[in-house]
Amino acid sequence: MPKVLTRAEARKRLDGLDGWNLDGDFLTKSFEFAEFMGGIRFIEKVAKVAEKQEHHPDIQVRYTSVTLSLQTHSEGGVTDWDFDLARAIDRIGRQGGA
């Protein structure tokens, strides 16, 4: 299992991510879409990657906004797995118009 990163380690790694924040023990980011179904299609793509990685985000949908929160739940904090998934999600966002 990966080790939980300290807040300092996690903050340092945020420099390599666009728009992600450290919110308590989670990495979070909101994605905006022109329409509701754009967000739903984005979630479907994220779900496929999450299944492949066996690492799943918490997802909140508010009309055209999708907020993802990442944490390695089994470890109770942010790990390398969360940063790997965040980078994969950003690639999906760039491809899907988020």
Biotite code that builds the C-alpha atoms (Angstrom):
import biotite.structure as struc

atoms = struc.array([
    struc.Atom([0.000, 0.000, 0.000], chain_id="A", res_id=1, res_name="MET", atom_name="CA", element="C"),
    struc.Atom([1.184, 3.541, -0.659], chain_id="A", res_id=2, res_name="PRO", atom_name="CA", element="C"),
    struc.Atom([2.111, 5.801, 2.214], chain_id="A", res_id=3, res_name="LYS", atom_name="CA", element="C"),
    struc.Atom([0.062, 8.849, 3.124], chain_id="A", res_id=4, res_name="VAL", atom_name="CA", element="C"),
    struc.Atom([1.842, 12.026, 2.093], chain_id="A", res_id=5, res_name="LEU", atom_name="CA", element="C"),
    struc.Atom([2.444, 14.800, 4.589], chain_id="A", res_id=6, res_name="THR", atom_name="CA", element="C"),
    struc.Atom([0.675, 18.091, 3.872], chain_id="A", res_id=7, res_name="ARG", atom_name="CA", element="C"),
    struc.Atom([4.029, 19.563, 2.815], chain_id="A", res_id=8, res_name="ALA", atom_name="CA", element="C"),
    struc.Atom([4.689, 16.684, 0.395], chain_id="A", res_id=9, res_name="GLU", atom_name="CA", element="C"),
    struc.Atom([1.187, 16.925, -1.047], chain_id="A", res_id=10, res_name="ALA", atom_name="CA", element="C"),
    struc.Atom([1.387, 20.716, -1.452], chain_id="A", res_id=11, res_name="ARG", atom_name="CA", element="C"),
    struc.Atom([4.710, 20.369, -3.260], chain_id="A", res_id=12, res_name="LYS", atom_name="CA", element="C"),
    struc.Atom([3.171, 17.873, -5.716], chain_id="A", res_id=13, res_name="ARG", atom_name="CA", element="C"),
    struc.Atom([0.241, 20.195, -6.398], chain_id="A", res_id=14, res_name="LEU", atom_name="CA", element="C"),
    struc.Atom([2.635, 22.370, -8.412], chain_id="A", res_id=15, res_name="ASP", atom_name="CA", element="C"),
    struc.Atom([2.470, 19.750, -11.166], chain_id="A", res_id=16, res_name="GLY", atom_name="CA", element="C"),
    struc.Atom([-1.343, 19.776, -11.324], chain_id="A", res_id=17, res_name="LEU", atom_name="CA", element="C"),
    struc.Atom([-3.636, 22.410, -12.805], chain_id="A", res_id=18, res_name="ASP", atom_name="CA", element="C"),
    struc.Atom([-6.477, 23.578, -10.587], chain_id="A", res_id=19, res_name="GLY", atom_name="CA", element="C"),
    struc.Atom([-6.305, 20.846, -7.946], chain_id="A", res_id=20, res_name="TRP", atom_name="CA", element="C"),
    struc.Atom([-6.426, 21.858, -4.287], chain_id="A", res_id=21, res_name="ASN", atom_name="CA", element="C"),
    struc.Atom([-5.631, 20.181, -1.022], chain_id="A", res_id=22, res_name="LEU", atom_name="CA", element="C"),
    struc.Atom([-8.828, 20.290, 1.046], chain_id="A", res_id=23, res_name="ASP", atom_name="CA", element="C"),
    struc.Atom([-8.222, 18.569, 4.366], chain_id="A", res_id=24, res_name="GLY", atom_name="CA", element="C"),
    struc.Atom([-7.254, 14.989, 3.540], chain_id="A", res_id=25, res_name="ASP", atom_name="CA", element="C"),
    struc.Atom([-8.487, 15.178, -0.074], chain_id="A", res_id=26, res_name="PHE", atom_name="CA", element="C"),
    struc.Atom([-7.327, 16.446, -3.448], chain_id="A", res_id=27, res_name="LEU", atom_name="CA", element="C"),
    struc.Atom([-10.236, 18.302, -5.052], chain_id="A", res_id=28, res_name="THR", atom_name="CA", element="C"),
    struc.Atom([-11.036, 19.941, -8.354], chain_id="A", res_id=29, res_name="LYS", atom_name="CA", element="C"),
    struc.Atom([-14.189, 21.236, -10.038], chain_id="A", res_id=30, res_name="SER", atom_name="CA", element="C"),
    struc.Atom([-14.790, 20.925, -13.755], chain_id="A", res_id=31, res_name="PHE", atom_name="CA", element="C"),
    struc.Atom([-17.316, 23.102, -15.602], chain_id="A", res_id=32, res_name="GLU", atom_name="CA", element="C"),
    struc.Atom([-19.308, 22.037, -18.656], chain_id="A", res_id=33, res_name="PHE", atom_name="CA", element="C"),
    struc.Atom([-21.521, 23.867, -21.115], chain_id="A", res_id=34, res_name="ALA", atom_name="CA", element="C"),
    struc.Atom([-24.363, 21.448, -20.426], chain_id="A", res_id=35, res_name="GLU", atom_name="CA", element="C"),
    struc.Atom([-25.414, 18.844, -17.865], chain_id="A", res_id=36, res_name="PHE", atom_name="CA", element="C"),
    struc.Atom([-24.802, 15.876, -20.175], chain_id="A", res_id=37, res_name="MET", atom_name="CA", element="C"),
    struc.Atom([-21.226, 17.043, -20.830], chain_id="A", res_id=38, res_name="GLY", atom_name="CA", element="C"),
    struc.Atom([-20.516, 16.508, -17.141], chain_id="A", res_id=39, res_name="GLY", atom_name="CA", element="C"),
    struc.Atom([-22.182, 13.112, -17.182], chain_id="A", res_id=40, res_name="ILE", atom_name="CA", element="C"),
    struc.Atom([-20.100, 11.983, -20.191], chain_id="A", res_id=41, res_name="ARG", atom_name="CA", element="C"),
    struc.Atom([-16.983, 13.204, -18.353], chain_id="A", res_id=42, res_name="PHE", atom_name="CA", element="C"),
    struc.Atom([-17.954, 11.154, -15.273], chain_id="A", res_id=43, res_name="ILE", atom_name="CA", element="C"),
    struc.Atom([-18.394, 8.050, -17.434], chain_id="A", res_id=44, res_name="GLU", atom_name="CA", element="C"),
    struc.Atom([-14.848, 8.463, -18.774], chain_id="A", res_id=45, res_name="LYS", atom_name="CA", element="C"),
    struc.Atom([-13.459, 9.087, -15.276], chain_id="A", res_id=46, res_name="VAL", atom_name="CA", element="C"),
    struc.Atom([-15.268, 5.972, -14.020], chain_id="A", res_id=47, res_name="ALA", atom_name="CA", element="C"),
    struc.Atom([-13.589, 3.806, -16.670], chain_id="A", res_id=48, res_name="LYS", atom_name="CA", element="C"),
    struc.Atom([-10.126, 5.045, -15.696], chain_id="A", res_id=49, res_name="VAL", atom_name="CA", element="C"),
    struc.Atom([-10.934, 4.709, -11.992], chain_id="A", res_id=50, res_name="ALA", atom_name="CA", element="C"),
    struc.Atom([-12.038, 1.099, -12.485], chain_id="A", res_id=51, res_name="GLU", atom_name="CA", element="C"),
    struc.Atom([-8.873, 0.318, -14.413], chain_id="A", res_id=52, res_name="LYS", atom_name="CA", element="C"),
    struc.Atom([-6.743, 1.819, -11.622], chain_id="A", res_id=53, res_name="GLN", atom_name="CA", element="C"),
    struc.Atom([-8.968, 0.298, -8.917], chain_id="A", res_id=54, res_name="GLU", atom_name="CA", element="C"),
    struc.Atom([-9.005, 3.721, -7.292], chain_id="A", res_id=55, res_name="HIS", atom_name="CA", element="C"),
    struc.Atom([-12.258, 5.679, -7.145], chain_id="A", res_id=56, res_name="HIS", atom_name="CA", element="C"),
    struc.Atom([-13.007, 9.364, -6.607], chain_id="A", res_id=57, res_name="PRO", atom_name="CA", element="C"),
    struc.Atom([-15.867, 10.873, -4.667], chain_id="A", res_id=58, res_name="ASP", atom_name="CA", element="C"),
    struc.Atom([-18.040, 12.666, -7.223], chain_id="A", res_id=59, res_name="ILE", atom_name="CA", element="C"),
    struc.Atom([-20.464, 15.552, -6.746], chain_id="A", res_id=60, res_name="GLN", atom_name="CA", element="C"),
    struc.Atom([-22.630, 16.828, -9.599], chain_id="A", res_id=61, res_name="VAL", atom_name="CA", element="C"),
    struc.Atom([-24.294, 20.244, -9.520], chain_id="A", res_id=62, res_name="ARG", atom_name="CA", element="C"),
    struc.Atom([-25.953, 20.836, -12.891], chain_id="A", res_id=63, res_name="TYR", atom_name="CA", element="C"),
    struc.Atom([-22.982, 21.759, -15.137], chain_id="A", res_id=64, res_name="THR", atom_name="CA", element="C"),
    struc.Atom([-20.309, 21.452, -12.459], chain_id="A", res_id=65, res_name="SER", atom_name="CA", element="C"),
    struc.Atom([-18.581, 18.214, -11.445], chain_id="A", res_id=66, res_name="VAL", atom_name="CA", element="C"),
    struc.Atom([-16.368, 18.195, -8.357], chain_id="A", res_id=67, res_name="THR", atom_name="CA", element="C"),
    struc.Atom([-14.015, 15.288, -7.769], chain_id="A", res_id=68, res_name="LEU", atom_name="CA", element="C"),
    struc.Atom([-12.389, 14.506, -4.427], chain_id="A", res_id=69, res_name="SER", atom_name="CA", element="C"),
    struc.Atom([-9.517, 12.054, -4.261], chain_id="A", res_id=70, res_name="LEU", atom_name="CA", element="C"),
    struc.Atom([-8.226, 10.190, -1.244], chain_id="A", res_id=71, res_name="GLN", atom_name="CA", element="C"),
    struc.Atom([-6.787, 6.739, -0.737], chain_id="A", res_id=72, res_name="THR", atom_name="CA", element="C"),
    struc.Atom([-9.621, 5.742, 1.588], chain_id="A", res_id=73, res_name="HIS", atom_name="CA", element="C"),
    struc.Atom([-7.868, 2.605, 2.828], chain_id="A", res_id=74, res_name="SER", atom_name="CA", element="C"),
    struc.Atom([-4.967, 4.767, 4.034], chain_id="A", res_id=75, res_name="GLU", atom_name="CA", element="C"),
    struc.Atom([-7.028, 7.729, 5.259], chain_id="A", res_id=76, res_name="GLY", atom_name="CA", element="C"),
    struc.Atom([-5.186, 10.377, 3.278], chain_id="A", res_id=77, res_name="GLY", atom_name="CA", element="C"),
    struc.Atom([-3.631, 11.513, 0.029], chain_id="A", res_id=78, res_name="VAL", atom_name="CA", element="C"),
    struc.Atom([-1.063, 9.195, -1.574], chain_id="A", res_id=79, res_name="THR", atom_name="CA", element="C"),
    struc.Atom([0.762, 8.872, -4.886], chain_id="A", res_id=80, res_name="ASP", atom_name="CA", element="C"),
    struc.Atom([-2.274, 6.963, -6.179], chain_id="A", res_id=81, res_name="TRP", atom_name="CA", element="C"),
    struc.Atom([-4.359, 10.133, -5.873], chain_id="A", res_id=82, res_name="ASP", atom_name="CA", element="C"),
    struc.Atom([-1.875, 12.199, -7.837], chain_id="A", res_id=83, res_name="PHE", atom_name="CA", element="C"),
    struc.Atom([-1.726, 9.513, -10.537], chain_id="A", res_id=84, res_name="ASP", atom_name="CA", element="C"),
    struc.Atom([-5.522, 9.532, -10.818], chain_id="A", res_id=85, res_name="LEU", atom_name="CA", element="C"),
    struc.Atom([-5.625, 13.354, -10.804], chain_id="A", res_id=86, res_name="ALA", atom_name="CA", element="C"),
    struc.Atom([-3.258, 13.452, -13.800], chain_id="A", res_id=87, res_name="ARG", atom_name="CA", element="C"),
    struc.Atom([-5.394, 10.881, -15.635], chain_id="A", res_id=88, res_name="ALA", atom_name="CA", element="C"),
    struc.Atom([-8.548, 12.885, -14.878], chain_id="A", res_id=89, res_name="ILE", atom_name="CA", element="C"),
    struc.Atom([-6.914, 16.065, -16.195], chain_id="A", res_id=90, res_name="ASP", atom_name="CA", element="C"),
    struc.Atom([-6.129, 14.279, -19.468], chain_id="A", res_id=91, res_name="ARG", atom_name="CA", element="C"),
    struc.Atom([-9.797, 13.296, -19.752], chain_id="A", res_id=92, res_name="ILE", atom_name="CA", element="C"),
    struc.Atom([-10.841, 16.865, -18.980], chain_id="A", res_id=93, res_name="GLY", atom_name="CA", element="C"),
    struc.Atom([-8.598, 18.275, -21.705], chain_id="A", res_id=94, res_name="ARG", atom_name="CA", element="C"),
    struc.Atom([-9.946, 15.769, -24.238], chain_id="A", res_id=95, res_name="GLN", atom_name="CA", element="C"),
    struc.Atom([-13.582, 16.173, -23.199], chain_id="A", res_id=96, res_name="GLY", atom_name="CA", element="C"),
    struc.Atom([-13.910, 19.936, -23.113], chain_id="A", res_id=97, res_name="GLY", atom_name="CA", element="C"),
    struc.Atom([-13.938, 20.474, -19.360], chain_id="A", res_id=98, res_name="ALA", atom_name="CA", element="C"),
])
